[in-house]
Amino acid sequence: MPNMRAKLVLQKIEQFEAIENLHFSAVAAKSYPTDGSDENNTYAKFSPSASLVMTVMNPELLGKFKAGESYYVDFTPAE
């Protein structure tokens, strides 16, 4: 299996005492430049739909993610 990179935007953060649930979806826009120069255009073309919910309990990461920001997620085979 080849490696894959997705670009996701953090839609919502559910905060609890020592846990955050991060809700991501695929990047998208209402419109893109016709010349394809927007990087999100390329990601949306090949991964038009995605959703990911991740629970974070690492104290070093709590509060570090920001809703509305985009993040790369890399997939590589685990041996």
N, CA, C and O atoms as a Maestro MAE file, in Angstrom:
{
 s_m_m2io_version
 :::
 2.0.0
}

f_m_ct {
 s_m_title
 :::
 protein
 m_atom[316] {
  # First column is atom index #
  i_m_mmod_type
  r_m_x_coord
  r_m_y_coord
  r_m_z_coord
  i_m_residue_number
  s_m_chain_name
  s_m_pdb_residue_name
  s_m_pdb_atom_name
  i_m_atomic_number
  :::
  1 25 0.847 -1.185 0.000 1 A "MET " " N  " 7
  2 3 0.000 0.000 0.000 1 A "MET " " CA " 6
  3 2 0.889 1.243 0.000 1 A "MET " " C  " 6
  4 15 1.829 1.331 0.789 1 A "MET " " O  " 8
  5 25 0.599 2.198 -0.875 2 A "PRO " " N  " 7
  6 3 1.383 3.436 -0.888 2 A "PRO " " CA " 6
  7 2 0.999 4.330 0.300 2 A "PRO " " C  " 6
  8 15 -0.077 4.191 0.880 2 A "PRO " " O  " 8
  9 25 1.897 5.236 0.638 3 A "ASN " " N  " 7
  10 3 1.586 6.215 1.677 3 A "ASN " " CA " 6
  11 2 0.528 7.171 1.158 3 A "ASN " " C  " 6
  12 15 0.399 7.369 -0.050 3 A "ASN " " O  " 8
  13 25 -0.229 7.764 2.073 4 A "MET " " N  " 7
  14 3 -1.275 8.706 1.691 4 A "MET " " CA " 6
  15 2 -1.275 9.860 2.664 4 A "MET " " C  " 6
  16 15 -1.104 9.657 3.866 4 A "MET " " O  " 8
  17 25 -1.461 11.061 2.171 5 A "ARG " " N  " 7
  18 3 -1.596 12.236 3.019 5 A "ARG " " CA " 6
  19 2 -2.966 12.843 2.772 5 A "ARG " " C  " 6
  20 15 -3.370 13.066 1.631 5 A "ARG " " O  " 8
  21 25 -3.668 13.103 3.856 6 A "ALA " " N  " 7
  22 3 -4.961 13.781 3.785 6 A "ALA " " CA " 6
  23 2 -4.810 15.152 4.440 6 A "ALA " " C  " 6
  24 15 -3.951 15.347 5.300 6 A "ALA " " O  " 8
  25 25 -5.630 16.077 4.035 7 A "LYS " " N  " 7
  26 3 -5.653 17.398 4.665 7 A "LYS " " CA " 6
  27 2 -7.043 17.579 5.249 7 A "LYS " " C  " 6
  28 15 -8.041 17.597 4.528 7 A "LYS " " O  " 8
  29 25 -7.089 17.714 6.567 8 A "LEU " " N  " 7
  30 3 -8.357 17.803 7.286 8 A "LEU " " CA " 6
  31 2 -8.449 19.127 8.022 8 A "LEU " " C  " 6
  32 15 -7.436 19.704 8.418 8 A "LEU " " O  " 8
  33 25 -9.662 19.597 8.198 9 A "VAL " " N  " 7
  34 3 -9.899 20.814 8.968 9 A "VAL " " CA " 6
  35 2 -10.592 20.417 10.270 9 A "VAL " " C  " 6
  36 15 -11.497 19.582 10.274 9 A "VAL " " O  " 8
  37 25 -10.164 21.017 11.356 10 A "LEU " " N  " 7
  38 3 -10.747 20.732 12.665 10 A "LEU " " CA " 6
  39 2 -12.037 21.529 12.804 10 A "LEU " " C  " 6
  40 15 -12.013 22.755 12.911 10 A "LEU " " O  " 8
  41 25 -13.148 20.828 12.800 11 A "GLN " " N  " 7
  42 3 -14.463 21.461 12.846 11 A "GLN " " CA " 6
  43 2 -14.909 21.825 14.260 11 A "GLN " " C  " 6
  44 15 -15.496 22.882 14.490 11 A "GLN " " O  " 8
  45 25 -14.618 20.924 15.204 12 A "LYS " " N  " 7
  46 3 -15.173 21.111 16.549 12 A "LYS " " CA " 6
  47 2 -14.270 20.435 17.569 12 A "LYS " " C  " 6
  48 15 -13.666 19.400 17.289 12 A "LYS " " O  " 8
  49 25 -14.183 21.030 18.759 13 A "ILE " " N  " 7
  50 3 -13.446 20.438 19.869 13 A "ILE " " CA " 6
  51 2 -14.410 20.293 21.044 13 A "ILE " " C  " 6
  52 15 -15.005 21.268 21.502 13 A "ILE " " O  " 8
  53 25 -14.548 19.071 21.514 14 A "GLU " " N  " 7
  54 3 -15.315 18.824 22.741 14 A "GLU " " CA " 6
  55 2 -14.302 18.705 23.875 14 A "GLU " " C  " 6
  56 15 -13.443 17.823 23.856 14 A "GLU " " O  " 8
  57 25 -14.404 19.600 24.869 15 A "GLN " " N  " 7
  58 3 -13.436 19.613 25.955 15 A "GLN " " CA " 6
  59 2 -14.058 19.055 27.228 15 A "GLN " " C  " 6
  60 15 -15.179 19.393 27.608 15 A "GLN " " O  " 8
  61 25 -13.289 18.193 27.866 16 A "PHE " " N  " 7
  62 3 -13.657 17.620 29.147 16 A "PHE " " CA " 6
  63 2 -12.488 17.866 30.099 16 A "PHE " " C  " 6
  64 15 -11.528 18.539 29.724 16 A "PHE " " O  " 8
  65 25 -12.547 17.347 31.295 17 A "GLU " " N  " 7
  66 3 -11.527 17.651 32.297 17 A "GLU " " CA " 6
  67 2 -10.102 17.368 31.816 17 A "GLU " " C  " 6
  68 15 -9.246 18.250 31.889 17 A "GLU " " O  " 8
  69 25 -9.838 16.182 31.339 18 A "ALA " " N  " 7
  70 3 -8.482 15.833 30.904 18 A "ALA " " CA " 6
  71 2 -8.498 15.165 29.533 18 A "ALA " " C  " 6
  72 15 -7.599 14.399 29.190 18 A "ALA " " O  " 8
  73 25 -9.546 15.472 28.750 19 A "ILE " " N  " 7
  74 3 -9.742 14.821 27.444 19 A "ILE " " CA " 6
  75 2 -10.279 15.862 26.466 19 A "ILE " " C  " 6
  76 15 -11.054 16.740 26.844 19 A "ILE " " O  " 8
  77 25 -9.864 15.754 25.220 20 A "GLU " " N  " 7
  78 3 -10.482 16.513 24.140 20 A "GLU " " CA " 6
  79 2 -10.859 15.552 23.028 20 A "GLU " " C  " 6
  80 15 -10.067 14.686 22.656 20 A "GLU " " O  " 8
  81 25 -12.056 15.698 22.500 21 A "ASN " " N  " 7
  82 3 -12.475 14.982 21.302 21 A "ASN " " CA " 6
  83 2 -12.374 15.963 20.140 21 A "ASN " " C  " 6
  84 15 -13.047 16.993 20.117 21 A "ASN " " O  " 8
  85 25 -11.528 15.628 19.185 22 A "LEU " " N  " 7
  86 3 -11.291 16.478 18.029 22 A "LEU " " CA " 6
  87 2 -12.072 15.923 16.838 22 A "LEU " " C  " 6
  88 15 -11.923 14.752 16.491 22 A "LEU " " O  " 8
  89 25 -12.893 16.747 16.219 23 A "HIS " " N  " 7
  90 3 -13.742 16.342 15.093 23 A "HIS " " CA " 6
  91 2 -13.217 16.997 13.816 23 A "HIS " " C  " 6
  92 15 -13.288 18.216 13.656 23 A "HIS " " O  " 8
  93 25 -12.693 16.177 12.918 24 A "PHE " " N  " 7
  94 3 -12.112 16.643 11.669 24 A "PHE " " CA " 6
  95 2 -12.982 16.260 10.471 24 A "PHE " " C  " 6
  96 15 -13.722 15.277 10.519 24 A "PHE " " O  " 8
  97 25 -12.887 17.044 9.403 25 A "SER " " N  " 7
  98 3 -13.495 16.677 8.120 25 A "SER " " CA " 6
  99 2 -12.539 17.080 7.003 25 A "SER " " C  " 6
  100 15 -11.596 17.840 7.223 25 A "SER " " O  " 8
  101 25 -12.791 16.565 5.811 26 A "ALA " " N  " 7
  102 3 -11.951 16.882 4.656 26 A "ALA " " CA " 6
  103 2 -12.030 18.373 4.347 26 A "ALA " " C  " 6
  104 15 -13.073 18.998 4.540 26 A "ALA " " O  " 8
  105 25 -10.922 18.943 3.868 27 A "VAL " " N  " 7
  106 3 -10.938 20.345 3.467 27 A "VAL " " CA " 6
  107 2 -11.862 20.518 2.273 27 A "VAL " " C  " 6
  108 15 -11.986 19.634 1.426 27 A "VAL " " O  " 8
  109 25 -12.498 21.659 2.226 28 A "ALA " " N  " 7
  110 3 -13.398 21.984 1.118 28 A "ALA " " CA " 6
  111 2 -13.612 23.490 1.110 28 A "ALA " " C  " 6
  112 15 -13.373 24.172 2.107 28 A "ALA " " O  " 8
  113 25 -14.057 23.986 -0.004 29 A "ALA " " N  " 7
  114 3 -14.391 25.402 -0.117 29 A "ALA " " CA " 6
  115 2 -15.586 25.535 -1.040 29 A "ALA " " C  " 6
  116 15 -15.892 24.631 -1.818 29 A "ALA " " O  " 8
  117 25 -16.255 26.666 -0.947 30 A "LYS " " N  " 7
  118 3 -17.396 26.900 -1.835 30 A "LYS " " CA " 6
  119 2 -16.942 27.056 -3.269 30 A "LYS " " C  " 6
  120 15 -17.671 26.707 -4.198 30 A "LYS " " O  " 8
  121 25 -15.728 27.583 -3.455 31 A "SER " " N  " 7
  122 3 -15.181 27.696 -4.806 31 A "SER " " CA " 6
  123 2 -13.657 27.684 -4.720 31 A "SER " " C  " 6
  124 15 -13.074 27.999 -3.683 31 A "SER " " O  " 8
  125 25 -13.035 27.317 -5.824 32 A "TYR " " N  " 7
  126 3 -11.586 27.263 -5.924 32 A "TYR " " CA " 6
  127 2 -11.158 28.007 -7.176 32 A "TYR " " C  " 6
  128 15 -11.943 28.144 -8.115 32 A "TYR " " O  " 8
  129 25 -9.921 28.489 -7.202 33 A "PRO " " N  " 7
  130 3 -9.431 29.125 -8.428 33 A "PRO " " CA " 6
  131 2 -9.471 28.139 -9.594 33 A "PRO " " C  " 6
  132 15 -9.170 26.958 -9.423 33 A "PRO " " O  " 8
  133 25 -9.833 28.616 -10.753 34 A "THR " " N  " 7
  134 3 -9.937 27.733 -11.915 34 A "THR " " CA " 6
  135 2 -8.588 27.160 -12.334 34 A "THR " " C  " 6
  136 15 -8.536 26.117 -12.986 34 A "THR " " O  " 8
  137 25 -7.500 27.829 -11.969 35 A "ASP " " N  " 7
  138 3 -6.184 27.309 -12.346 35 A "ASP " " CA " 6
  139 2 -5.698 26.215 -11.403 35 A "ASP " " C  " 6
  140 15 -4.612 25.671 -11.606 35 A "ASP " " O  " 8
  141 25 -6.493 25.877 -10.357 36 A "GLY " " N  " 7
  142 3 -6.135 24.807 -9.445 36 A "GLY " " CA " 6
  143 2 -5.012 25.163 -8.485 36 A "GLY " " C  " 6
  144 15 -4.411 24.277 -7.879 36 A "GLY " " O  " 8
  145 25 -4.721 26.460 -8.341 37 A "SER " " N  " 7
  146 3 -3.579 26.873 -7.531 37 A "SER " " CA " 6
  147 2 -3.806 26.733 -6.023 37 A "SER " " C  " 6
  148 15 -2.844 26.771 -5.255 37 A "SER " " O  " 8
  149 25 -5.023 26.576 -5.599 38 A "ASP " " N  " 7
  150 3 -5.305 26.398 -4.172 38 A "ASP " " CA " 6
  151 2 -5.012 24.950 -3.781 38 A "ASP " " C  " 6
  152 15 -5.572 24.024 -4.368 38 A "ASP " " O  " 8
  153 25 -4.138 24.752 -2.792 39 A "GLU " " N  " 7
  154 3 -3.768 23.393 -2.383 39 A "GLU " " CA " 6
  155 2 -4.988 22.585 -1.940 39 A "GLU " " C  " 6
  156 15 -5.054 21.383 -2.197 39 A "GLU " " O  " 8
  157 25 -5.950 23.224 -1.282 40 A "ASN " " N  " 7
  158 3 -7.146 22.503 -0.843 40 A "ASN " " CA " 6
  159 2 -7.917 21.924 -2.023 40 A "ASN " " C  " 6
  160 15 -8.578 20.893 -1.897 40 A "ASN " " O  " 8
  161 25 -7.828 22.594 -3.173 41 A "ASN " " N  " 7
  162 3 -8.480 22.092 -4.384 41 A "ASN " " CA " 6
  163 2 -7.965 20.704 -4.736 41 A "ASN " " C  " 6
  164 15 -8.750 19.822 -5.084 41 A "ASN " " O  " 8
  165 25 -6.656 20.503 -4.648 42 A "THR " " N  " 7
  166 3 -6.063 19.208 -4.973 42 A "THR " " CA " 6
  167 2 -6.508 18.150 -3.977 42 A "THR " " C  " 6
  168 15 -6.871 17.043 -4.375 42 A "THR " " O  " 8
  169 25 -6.484 18.473 -2.689 43 A "TYR " " N  " 7
  170 3 -6.899 17.499 -1.682 43 A "TYR " " CA " 6
  171 2 -8.382 17.167 -1.816 43 A "TYR " " C  " 6
  172 15 -8.762 16.001 -1.715 43 A "TYR " " O  " 8
  173 25 -9.222 18.172 -2.042 44 A "ALA " " N  " 7
  174 3 -10.661 17.933 -2.170 44 A "ALA " " CA " 6
  175 2 -10.986 17.104 -3.408 44 A "ALA " " C  " 6
  176 15 -11.941 16.327 -3.403 44 A "ALA " " O  " 8
  177 25 -10.207 17.263 -4.453 45 A "LYS " " N  " 7
  178 3 -10.446 16.503 -5.681 45 A "LYS " " CA " 6
  179 2 -10.249 15.004 -5.454 45 A "LYS " " C  " 6
  180 15 -11.033 14.188 -5.939 45 A "LYS " " O  " 8
  181 25 -9.192 14.646 -4.710 46 A "PHE " " N  " 7
  182 3 -8.863 13.235 -4.541 46 A "PHE " " CA " 6
  183 2 -9.397 12.628 -3.250 46 A "PHE " " C  " 6
  184 15 -9.470 11.405 -3.131 46 A "PHE " " O  " 8
  185 25 -9.769 13.454 -2.290 47 A "SER " " N  " 7
  186 3 -10.405 12.980 -1.042 47 A "SER " " CA " 6
  187 2 -11.548 13.933 -0.713 47 A "SER " " C  " 6
  188 15 -11.458 14.708 0.239 47 A "SER " " O  " 8
  189 25 -12.625 13.877 -1.500 48 A "PRO " " N  " 7
  190 3 -13.687 14.870 -1.343 48 A "PRO " " CA " 6
  191 2 -14.485 14.741 -0.051 48 A "PRO " " C  " 6
  192 15 -15.177 15.678 0.347 48 A "PRO " " O  " 8
  193 25 -14.394 13.601 0.600 49 A "SER " " N  " 7
  194 3 -15.165 13.412 1.820 49 A "SER " " CA " 6
  195 2 -14.335 12.614 2.818 49 A "SER " " C  " 6
  196 15 -13.743 11.592 2.472 49 A "SER " " O  " 8
  197 25 -14.299 13.089 4.052 50 A "ALA " " N  " 7
  198 3 -13.594 12.380 5.116 50 A "ALA " " CA " 6
  199 2 -14.094 12.899 6.451 50 A "ALA " " C  " 6
  200 15 -14.482 14.060 6.578 50 A "ALA " " O  " 8
  201 25 -14.078 12.025 7.440 51 A "SER " " N  " 7
  202 3 -14.371 12.461 8.807 51 A "SER " " CA " 6
  203 2 -13.526 11.627 9.755 51 A "SER " " C  " 6
  204 15 -13.282 10.443 9.523 51 A "SER " " O  " 8
  205 25 -13.092 12.266 10.817 52 A "LEU " " N  " 7
  206 3 -12.240 11.614 11.801 52 A "LEU " " CA " 6
  207 2 -12.541 12.241 13.156 52 A "LEU " " C  " 6
  208 15 -12.570 13.465 13.291 52 A "LEU " " O  " 8
  209 25 -12.761 11.403 14.148 53 A "VAL " " N  " 7
  210 3 -12.892 11.866 15.527 53 A "VAL " " CA " 6
  211 2 -11.765 11.215 16.307 53 A "VAL " " C  " 6
  212 15 -11.614 9.994 16.309 53 A "VAL " " O  " 8
  213 25 -10.981 12.047 16.966 54 A "MET " " N  " 7
  214 3 -9.826 11.565 17.706 54 A "MET " " CA " 6
  215 2 -9.922 12.058 19.145 54 A "MET " " C  " 6
  216 15 -10.149 13.243 19.388 54 A "MET " " O  " 8
  217 25 -9.748 11.146 20.095 55 A "THR " " N  " 7
  218 3 -9.719 11.515 21.502 55 A "THR " " CA " 6
  219 2 -8.272 11.714 21.918 55 A "THR " " C  " 6
  220 15 -7.435 10.834 21.719 55 A "THR " " O  " 8
  221 25 -7.981 12.866 22.491 56 A "VAL " " N  " 7
  222 3 -6.633 13.198 22.934 56 A "VAL " " CA " 6
  223 2 -6.626 13.279 24.453 56 A "VAL " " C  " 6
  224 15 -7.428 13.996 25.051 56 A "VAL " " O  " 8
  225 25 -5.701 12.527 25.078 57 A "MET " " N  " 7
  226 3 -5.559 12.547 26.532 57 A "MET " " CA " 6
  227 2 -4.145 12.963 26.956 57 A "MET " " C  " 6
  228 15 -3.861 13.066 28.149 57 A "MET " " O  " 8
  229 25 -3.275 13.198 25.995 58 A "ASN " " N  " 7
  230 3 -1.903 13.594 26.283 58 A "ASN " " CA " 6
  231 2 -1.919 15.026 26.839 58 A "ASN " " C  " 6
  232 15 -2.296 15.948 26.115 58 A "ASN " " O  " 8
  233 25 -1.523 15.237 28.094 59 A "PRO " " N  " 7
  234 3 -1.550 16.583 28.674 59 A "PRO " " CA " 6
  235 2 -0.749 17.608 27.872 59 A "PRO " " C  " 6
  236 15 -1.073 18.796 27.881 59 A "PRO " " O  " 8
  237 25 0.293 17.152 27.179 60 A "GLU " " N  " 7
  238 3 1.127 18.055 26.370 60 A "GLU " " CA " 6
  239 2 0.369 18.610 25.156 60 A "GLU " " C  " 6
  240 15 0.735 19.653 24.614 60 A "GLU " " O  " 8
  241 25 -0.692 17.904 24.733 61 A "LEU " " N  " 7
  242 3 -1.427 18.310 23.530 61 A "LEU " " CA " 6
  243 2 -2.748 19.003 23.827 61 A "LEU " " C  " 6
  244 15 -3.308 19.656 22.947 61 A "LEU " " O  " 8
  245 25 -3.254 18.876 25.038 62 A "LEU " " N  " 7
  246 3 -4.539 19.491 25.368 62 A "LEU " " CA " 6
  247 2 -4.450 21.014 25.189 62 A "LEU " " C  " 6
  248 15 -3.533 21.664 25.692 62 A "LEU " " O  " 8
  249 25 -5.417 21.556 24.467 63 A "GLY " " N  " 7
  250 3 -5.455 22.990 24.218 63 A "GLY " " CA " 6
  251 2 -4.565 23.468 23.084 63 A "GLY " " C  " 6
  252 15 -4.534 24.664 22.793 63 A "GLY " " O  " 8
  253 25 -3.849 22.573 22.445 64 A "LYS " " N  " 7
  254 3 -2.930 22.955 21.362 64 A "LYS " " CA " 6
  255 2 -3.609 23.028 19.999 64 A "LYS " " C  " 6
  256 15 -3.174 23.789 19.134 64 A "LYS " " O  " 8
  257 25 -4.671 22.248 19.796 65 A "PHE " " N  " 7
  258 3 -5.394 22.247 18.526 65 A "PHE " " CA " 6
  259 2 -6.407 23.380 18.517 65 A "PHE " " C  " 6
  260 15 -6.975 23.714 19.557 65 A "PHE " " O  " 8
  261 25 -6.637 23.971 17.357 66 A "LYS " " N  " 7
  262 3 -7.558 25.095 17.220 66 A "LYS " " CA " 6
  263 2 -8.605 24.797 16.156 66 A "LYS " " C  " 6
  264 15 -8.269 24.420 15.034 66 A "LYS " " O  " 8
  265 25 -9.875 24.967 16.513 67 A "ALA " " N  " 7
  266 3 -10.963 24.774 15.551 67 A "ALA " " CA " 6
  267 2 -10.781 25.750 14.389 67 A "ALA " " C  " 6
  268 15 -10.401 26.905 14.578 67 A "ALA " " O  " 8
  269 25 -11.059 25.257 13.193 68 A "GLY " " N  " 7
  270 3 -10.931 26.062 11.989 68 A "GLY " " CA " 6
  271 2 -9.582 25.927 11.307 68 A "GLY " " C  " 6
  272 15 -9.436 26.313 10.147 68 A "GLY " " O  " 8
  273 25 -8.590 25.383 12.008 69 A "GLU " " N  " 7
  274 3 -7.273 25.186 11.408 69 A "GLU " " CA " 6
  275 2 -7.227 23.854 10.666 69 A "GLU " " C  " 6
  276 15 -7.961 22.919 10.986 69 A "GLU " " O  " 8
  277 25 -6.351 23.790 9.671 70 A "SER " " N  " 7
  278 3 -6.179 22.570 8.879 70 A "SER " " CA " 6
  279 2 -4.921 21.841 9.323 70 A "SER " " C  " 6
  280 15 -3.948 22.449 9.770 70 A "SER " " O  " 8
  281 25 -4.968 20.523 9.188 71 A "TYR " " N  " 7
  282 3 -3.860 19.669 9.597 71 A "TYR " " CA " 6
  283 2 -3.673 18.571 8.559 71 A "TYR " " C  " 6
  284 15 -4.640 18.104 7.957 71 A "TYR " " O  " 8
  285 25 -2.425 18.162 8.352 72 A "TYR " " N  " 7
  286 3 -2.134 17.010 7.513 72 A "TYR " " CA " 6
  287 2 -2.211 15.749 8.374 72 A "TYR " " C  " 6
  288 15 -1.787 15.742 9.530 72 A "TYR " " O  " 8
  289 25 -2.750 14.706 7.799 73 A "VAL " " N  " 7
  290 3 -2.784 13.398 8.448 73 A "VAL " " CA " 6
  291 2 -2.130 12.426 7.474 73 A "VAL " " C  " 6
  292 15 -2.583 12.264 6.341 73 A "VAL " " O  " 8
  293 25 -1.073 11.791 7.925 74 A "ASP " " N  " 7
  294 3 -0.338 10.859 7.070 74 A "ASP " " CA " 6
  295 2 -0.688 9.417 7.434 74 A "ASP " " C  " 6
  296 15 -0.767 9.050 8.607 74 A "ASP " " O  " 8
  297 25 -0.892 8.622 6.402 75 A "PHE " " N  " 7
  298 3 -1.180 7.204 6.562 75 A "PHE " " CA " 6
  299 2 -0.021 6.416 5.967 75 A "PHE " " C  " 6
  300 15 0.285 6.544 4.781 75 A "PHE " " O  " 8
  301 25 0.614 5.610 6.791 76 A "THR " " N  " 7
  302 3 1.670 4.717 6.326 76 A "THR " " CA " 6
  303 2 1.393 3.338 6.884 76 A "THR " " C  " 6
  304 15 0.887 3.211 7.999 76 A "THR " " O  " 8
  305 25 1.714 2.317 6.136 77 A "PRO " " N  " 7
  306 3 1.450 0.959 6.623 77 A "PRO " " CA " 6
  307 2 2.204 0.681 7.934 77 A "PRO " " C  " 6
  308 15 3.361 1.070 8.095 77 A "PRO " " O  " 8
  309 25 1.535 0.016 8.842 78 A "ALA " " N  " 7
  310 3 2.167 -0.418 10.094 78 A "ALA " " CA " 6
  311 2 2.543 -1.877 9.957 78 A "ALA " " C  " 6
  312 15 1.739 -2.696 9.512 78 A "ALA " " O  " 8
  313 25 3.744 -2.193 10.333 79 A "GLU " " N  " 7
  314 3 4.190 -3.575 10.193 79 A "GLU " " CA " 6
  315 2 4.018 -4.320 11.484 79 A "GLU " " C  " 6
  316 15 4.342 -5.505 11.561 79 A "GLU " " O  " 8
  :::
 }
 m_bond[315] {
  # First column is bond index #
  i_m_from
  i_m_to
  i_m_order
  :::
  1 1 2 1
  2 2 3 1
  3 3 4 2
  4 3 5 1
  5 5 6 1
  6 6 7 1
  7 7 8 2
  8 7 9 1
  9 9 10 1
  10 10 11 1
  11 11 12 2
  12 11 13 1
  13 13 14 1
  14 14 15 1
  15 15 16 2
  16 15 17 1
  17 17 18 1
  18 18 19 1
  19 19 20 2
  20 19 21 1
  21 21 22 1
  22 22 23 1
  23 23 24 2
  24 23 25 1
  25 25 26 1
  26 26 27 1
  27 27 28 2
  28 27 29 1
  29 29 30 1
  30 30 31 1
  31 31 32 2
  32 31 33 1
  33 33 34 1
  34 34 35 1
  35 35 36 2
  36 35 37 1
  37 37 38 1
  38 38 39 1
  39 39 40 2
  40 39 41 1
  41 41 42 1
  42 42 43 1
  43 43 44 2
  44 43 45 1
  45 45 46 1
  46 46 47 1
  47 47 48 2
  48 47 49 1
  49 49 50 1
  50 50 51 1
  51 51 52 2
  52 51 53 1
  53 53 54 1
  54 54 55 1
  55 55 56 2
  56 55 57 1
  57 57 58 1
  58 58 59 1
  59 59 60 2
  60 59 61 1
  61 61 62 1
  62 62 63 1
  63 63 64 2
  64 63 65 1
  65 65 66 1
  66 66 67 1
  67 67 68 2
  68 67 69 1
  69 69 70 1
  70 70 71 1
  71 71 72 2
  72 71 73 1
  73 73 74 1
  74 74 75 1
  75 75 76 2
  76 75 77 1
  77 77 78 1
  78 78 79 1
  79 79 80 2
  80 79 81 1
  81 81 82 1
  82 82 83 1
  83 83 84 2
  84 83 85 1
  85 85 86 1
  86 86 87 1
  87 87 88 2
  88 87 89 1
  89 89 90 1
  90 90 91 1
  91 91 92 2
  92 91 93 1
  93 93 94 1
  94 94 95 1
  95 95 96 2
  96 95 97 1
  97 97 98 1
  98 98 99 1
  99 99 100 2
  100 99 101 1
  101 101 102 1
  102 102 103 1
  103 103 104 2
  104 103 105 1
  105 105 106 1
  106 106 107 1
  107 107 108 2
  108 107 109 1
  109 109 110 1
  110 110 111 1
  111 111 112 2
  112 111 113 1
  113 113 114 1
  114 114 115 1
  115 115 116 2
  116 115 117 1
  117 117 118 1
  118 118 119 1
  119 119 120 2
  120 119 121 1
  121 121 122 1
  122 122 123 1
  123 123 124 2
  124 123 125 1
  125 125 126 1
  126 126 127 1
  127 127 128 2
  128 127 129 1
  129 129 130 1
  130 130 131 1
  131 131 132 2
  132 131 133 1
  133 133 134 1
  134 134 135 1
  135 135 136 2
  136 135 137 1
  137 137 138 1
  138 138 139 1
  139 139 140 2
  140 139 141 1
  141 141 142 1
  142 142 143 1
  143 143 144 2
  144 143 145 1
  145 145 146 1
  146 146 147 1
  147 147 148 2
  148 147 149 1
  149 149 150 1
  150 150 151 1
  151 151 152 2
  152 151 153 1
  153 153 154 1
  154 154 155 1
  155 155 156 2
  156 155 157 1
  157 157 158 1
  158 158 159 1
  159 159 160 2
  160 159 161 1
  161 161 162 1
  162 162 163 1
  163 163 164 2
  164 163 165 1
  165 165 166 1
  166 166 167 1
  167 167 168 2
  168 167 169 1
  169 169 170 1
  170 170 171 1
  171 171 172 2
  172 171 173 1
  173 173 174 1
  174 174 175 1
  175 175 176 2
  176 175 177 1
  177 177 178 1
  178 178 179 1
  179 179 180 2
  180 179 181 1
  181 181 182 1
  182 182 183 1
  183 183 184 2
  184 183 185 1
  185 185 186 1
  186 186 187 1
  187 187 188 2
  188 187 189 1
  189 189 190 1
  190 190 191 1
  191 191 192 2
  192 191 193 1
  193 193 194 1
  194 194 195 1
  195 195 196 2
  196 195 197 1
  197 197 198 1
  198 198 199 1
  199 199 200 2
  200 199 201 1
  201 201 202 1
  202 202 203 1
  203 203 204 2
  204 203 205 1
  205 205 206 1
  206 206 207 1
  207 207 208 2
  208 207 209 1
  209 209 210 1
  210 210 211 1
  211 211 212 2
  212 211 213 1
  213 213 214 1
  214 214 215 1
  215 215 216 2
  216 215 217 1
  217 217 218 1
  218 218 219 1
  219 219 220 2
  220 219 221 1
  221 221 222 1
  222 222 223 1
  223 223 224 2
  224 223 225 1
  225 225 226 1
  226 226 227 1
  227 227 228 2
  228 227 229 1
  229 229 230 1
  230 230 231 1
  231 231 232 2
  232 231 233 1
  233 233 234 1
  234 234 235 1
  235 235 236 2
  236 235 237 1
  237 237 238 1
  238 238 239 1
  239 239 240 2
  240 239 241 1
  241 241 242 1
  242 242 243 1
  243 243 244 2
  244 243 245 1
  245 245 246 1
  246 246 247 1
  247 247 248 2
  248 247 249 1
  249 249 250 1
  250 250 251 1
  251 251 252 2
  252 251 253 1
  253 253 254 1
  254 254 255 1
  255 255 256 2
  256 255 257 1
  257 257 258 1
  258 258 259 1
  259 259 260 2
  260 259 261 1
  261 261 262 1
  262 262 263 1
  263 263 264 2
  264 263 265 1
  265 265 266 1
  266 266 267 1
  267 267 268 2
  268 267 269 1
  269 269 270 1
  270 270 271 1
  271 271 272 2
  272 271 273 1
  273 273 274 1
  274 274 275 1
  275 275 276 2
  276 275 277 1
  277 277 278 1
  278 278 279 1
  279 279 280 2
  280 279 281 1
  281 281 282 1
  282 282 283 1
  283 283 284 2
  284 283 285 1
  285 285 286 1
  286 286 287 1
  287 287 288 2
  288 287 289 1
  289 289 290 1
  290 290 291 1
  291 291 292 2
  292 291 293 1
  293 293 294 1
  294 294 295 1
  295 295 296 2
  296 295 297 1
  297 297 298 1
  298 298 299 1
  299 299 300 2
  300 299 301 1
  301 301 302 1
  302 302 303 1
  303 303 304 2
  304 303 305 1
  305 305 306 1
  306 306 307 1
  307 307 308 2
  308 307 309 1
  309 309 310 1
  310 310 311 1
  311 311 312 2
  312 311 313 1
  313 313 314 1
  314 314 315 1
  315 315 316 2
  :::
 }
}
